[in-house]
Amino acid sequence: MWWNFVGRTLQEIEQAREDWMKGARFGEVKGYDGGPLPAPELPPVPLKPRGRVR
């Protein structure tokens, strides 16, 4: 998970961010008067999986 995106791989997170920035794949937020919030840049380091802790 990163920002508002969930993915199994870094590539899935990158694709979700790209789709969000293009206005594709995600639905419209009803009742919000402003424009879409831009997703922050991905960090310059590899994302670390959170894993499951039991």
Buried (B, 14 or more C-beta within 10 A) or exposed (E): EBEEBEBEEEEEBBBBBEBBEEEEEEEEEEEEEEEEEEBEEBEEEEBEEEEEEE
